[in-house]
Amino acid sequence: MVYGVLRFINFAHSDIFMVGSFAGFYLSRYFPKESILGGLVILAGSMAICAVLGVVIERLAYRPLREHSKLNVLITAIGVSLLLENSGQFAFGPAPKAFPALFPVKSWTFMGGLVLSTNQLAVLFVTAVLLIAMRFIVLKTRIGTAMRALSFNPLAASLVGINNDVVISFTFALGSALAAAGGILYSMNYQAIDPLMGILPGLKAFVAAVLGGIGNIPGAALGGLLLGVVEVFVNGSRFSTYTDAIAFTLLIAILLFRPAGLLGKPQVEKV
């Protein structure tokens, strides 16, 4: 969404993912664990914290550079990412922490040795709900219409009365809240968090976005699903040690043969 509105990659997004995980870790001390209601409250609280963090980052780091070149903003995004990583090591400590079970834990074994747990079901359910909600916000609400107008033509959007600053702040808040949700769902299944945990998932999220069509919301979801399926098959083969390499090889192949992504539309730039 940030790329769709502002046309730059927010490299700090993966570290907001990390902050969301730690927010859930500390909130779990004050709300019931292994409870559906308690888990949802912790999830919502983490999303709210990261939404505020996203707005603060946009206001302090990105907004002053909005009229400058995209390279300046890109370098700043990398700097914000490093700042969050090192601040996380200072505040949370560098050692990994065990993430608690937020929802009731249960697993089922099916034919062929397939094991399905409540954490995996929670990921599928919460992801589907958030994707539908985000799609509704973007396509069916006034703020979503303003976001699409700003993406198409910022000057024209401001001329018809849209407050670009408010729309951009809302975009960062929404994107950061979703990053927090991703961090919580990721931590529930991998059960270990640390201040550098967002680096690899952030890179793979970028691969998924390019695969599906960067700036395209359904494309990002499709790209993530396809990348996950490819990684599962690779992990089950004799090439399991090359899982990450294959993910980035897929990125190179997409950039070479279909730069717009699977659902993206090629755009011709006028000179």
C-alpha positions in Angstrom: 0.0 0.0 0.0 2.8 2.4 0.8 4.4 1.7 -2.6 1.0 2.2 -4.3 0.5 5.6 -2.7 4.0 7.0 -2.5 6.0 4.9 -5.0 8.8 4.0 -2.6 9.7 0.8 -0.7 9.4 1.2 3.1 12.3 -1.0 4.2 11.4 -0.3 7.9 8.2 -2.3 7.4 10.0 -5.6 8.4 11.2 -4.0 11.6 7.7 -2.8 12.5 6.8 -6.5 12.0 9.4 -7.2 14.7 8.1 -4.5 17.0 4.6 -6.0 16.7 5.9 -9.4 17.8 7.5 -7.8 20.9 4.4 -5.8 21.6 2.4 -9.0 21.7 5.1 -10.6 23.9 4.8 -7.9 26.5 1.0 -7.5 26.3 0.6 -11.2 26.9 1.8 -10.6 30.5 -1.3 -8.6 31.2 -4.0 -10.5 29.3 -5.1 -14.2 29.4 -3.0 -16.5 27.3 -4.3 -19.6 25.5 -7.7 -17.9 25.2 -9.4 -16.8 22.0 -10.6 -13.5 23.5 -7.2 -12.8 25.2 -5.4 -13.6 22.0 -7.6 -11.3 19.9 -7.1 -8.5 22.4 -3.3 -8.9 22.3 -3.4 -9.0 18.5 -5.5 -5.8 18.4 -3.3 -4.1 21.0 -0.1 -4.9 19.0 -1.7 -3.6 15.8 -2.7 -0.4 17.5 0.8 0.2 18.9 2.4 -0.4 15.5 -0.2 1.8 13.8 1.0 4.7 16.0 4.6 3.8 15.4 4.0 3.9 11.6 2.4 7.3 11.8 5.3 8.6 13.9 7.9 7.3 11.4 6.0 8.8 8.5 5.7 12.2 10.2 9.3 12.4 11.4 11.3 10.6 8.8 9.5 10.5 5.5 7.3 13.6 5.3 10.1 16.1 5.4 11.6 14.4 2.4 8.4 14.0 0.4 9.5 16.7 -2.2 13.0 15.3 -2.5 14.3 12.5 -4.7 13.1 9.0 -4.1 16.8 8.0 -3.5 16.8 10.2 -0.4 13.7 8.6 0.9 15.0 5.1 0.2 18.2 5.8 2.1 16.2 7.2 5.0 14.0 4.1 5.0 17.1 1.9 5.3 18.3 4.2 8.2 15.0 3.9 10.0 15.2 0.1 9.6 18.7 0.0 11.2 17.5 2.4 13.9 14.6 0.1 14.9 16.8 -3.0 14.8 19.5 -1.5 17.1 16.9 0.2 19.3 15.3 -3.2 19.6 18.5 -4.8 20.7 19.0 -2.1 23.3 15.4 -2.2 24.6 14.5 -5.9 24.3 18.0 -7.5 24.5 19.8 -9.4 21.8 18.9 -12.9 23.1 15.9 -14.7 21.5 12.8 -14.9 23.6 10.1 -17.6 23.7 6.8 -16.3 22.4 3.8 -17.5 24.4 0.8 -19.4 23.1 -1.9 -16.8 22.6 -4.7 -19.2 21.5 -5.7 -22.6 22.8 -3.1 -25.1 21.4 -4.4 -28.3 19.8 -3.4 -30.4 16.8 -4.9 -33.0 14.5 -3.2 -35.7 12.5 -4.7 -36.7 9.2 -3.9 -39.3 6.6 -0.4 -39.3 5.2 1.0 -37.8 8.4 -0.5 -34.3 7.8 -0.5 -32.4 11.1 -2.7 -29.3 11.4 -2.6 -27.1 14.6 -4.8 -24.4 15.9 -2.0 -21.9 15.4 -2.0 -22.7 11.7 -5.8 -22.4 11.5 -5.5 -19.0 13.3 -3.1 -17.8 10.7 -5.4 -18.8 7.9 -8.5 -17.3 9.5 -6.9 -14.0 10.7 -5.2 -13.5 7.4 -8.4 -14.0 5.4 -10.3 -11.6 7.7 -7.6 -8.9 7.5 -7.3 -9.2 3.7 -11.1 -8.9 3.3 -11.2 -5.9 5.7 -8.3 -4.2 3.8 -9.9 -4.8 0.5 -13.2 -3.3 1.8 -11.3 -0.2 3.2 -9.5 0.4 -0.1 -12.5 -0.1 -2.4 -15.6 0.8 -0.4 -14.7 3.6 1.9 -14.1 7.4 1.4 -10.5 7.1 2.8 -9.9 4.2 0.4 -11.1 6.3 -2.5 -8.8 9.1 -1.4 -5.9 6.6 -1.2 -6.6 5.5 -4.8 -6.9 9.0 -6.0 -3.7 10.0 -4.3 -2.0 7.0 -5.9 -3.2 8.1 -9.4 -2.4 11.8 -9.2 -1.4 13.5 -5.9 -1.8 17.0 -7.3 -5.3 16.4 -8.7 -6.3 14.7 -5.4 -5.2 17.8 -3.4 -7.1 20.1 -5.8 -10.4 18.3 -5.2 -10.1 18.7 -1.4 -8.2 15.5 -0.3 -5.8 16.1 2.6 -2.8 14.2 1.3 -1.0 14.3 4.6 -4.0 12.6 6.4 -4.3 9.9 3.7 -0.6 9.1 3.7 -0.6 8.9 7.5 -3.6 6.6 7.4 -1.8 4.4 4.8 1.2 4.1 7.1 -1.0 3.3 10.1 -2.9 0.6 8.2 0.2 -0.9 6.7 2.0 -0.9 10.1 -1.0 -2.5 11.8 -1.0 -5.3 9.3 2.8 -5.7 9.8 2.1 -6.2 13.5 -0.6 -8.8 12.8 1.9 -10.6 10.6 4.5 -10.5 13.3 2.1 -12.0 15.9 1.0 -14.8 13.5 4.6 -15.5 12.5 5.7 -15.7 16.2 2.9 -18.0 17.2 4.2 -20.6 14.8 8.0 -20.1 15.1 7.8 -19.3 18.9 11.1 -17.4 19.1 11.5 -13.7 18.6 14.6 -11.4 18.5 15.3 -7.8 17.3 16.6 -9.0 14.0 13.8 -11.4 13.2 12.2 -9.2 10.6 15.1 -9.1 8.1 14.4 -12.4 6.2 10.6 -12.3 6.4 10.8 -8.7 5.1 13.0 -9.7 2.2 10.6 -12.5 1.3 7.6 -10.2 1.6 9.3 -8.0 -1.0 9.8 -11.1 -3.2 6.1 -12.0 -2.8 5.1 -8.4 -3.6 7.2 -8.4 -6.8 6.0 -11.9 -7.7 2.3 -10.9 -7.5 2.7 -7.3 -8.8 4.1 -4.7 -6.5 1.5 -2.2 -5.4 -1.3 -4.7 -6.1 -3.0 -6.0 -3.0 -4.4 -9.3 -4.4 -1.2 -9.8 -6.2 0.8 -9.5 -2.9 -1.5 -12.1 -1.3 -1.1 -14.4 -4.3 2.7 -13.9 -4.4 3.0 -14.8 -0.7 0.9 -17.9 -1.2 2.9 -19.1 -4.2 6.2 -18.4 -2.5 5.1 -20.3 0.6 4.0 -23.3 -1.5 7.3 -23.3 -3.4 9.3 -23.2 -0.1 7.3 -26.1 1.4 8.0 -28.2 -1.6 11.7 -27.3 -1.6 11.9 -28.0 2.2 10.5 -31.5 1.5 13.1 -32.3 -1.1 16.9 -32.9 -1.1 17.4 -29.2 -1.9 16.0 -28.1 1.5 19.2 -26.2 2.4 18.7 -23.9 -0.6 15.2 -22.8 0.3 16.1 -19.1 0.7 18.3 -19.1 -2.4 15.5 -20.5 -4.5 13.1 -17.8 -3.2 15.5 -15.1 -4.5 16.1 -17.0 -7.7 12.4 -16.8 -8.2 12.6 -13.0 -7.7 15.3 -12.7 -10.4 13.2 -14.8 -12.8 10.1 -12.7 -12.3 12.1 -9.5 -12.8 13.6 -10.9 -16.0 10.5 -12.3 -17.7 7.6 -10.5 -16.1 8.7 -7.3 -14.3 5.1 -6.2 -13.6 4.4 -9.4 -11.6 1.6 -12.0 -12.1 -1.3 -9.6 -11.6 0.5 -6.3 -12.3 -0.1 -4.4 -15.5 2.9 -3.1 -17.5 3.1 0.7 -17.4 4.5 2.8 -20.1 6.3 6.0 -18.8 5.9 9.1 -21.0 9.0 11.1 -21.6 
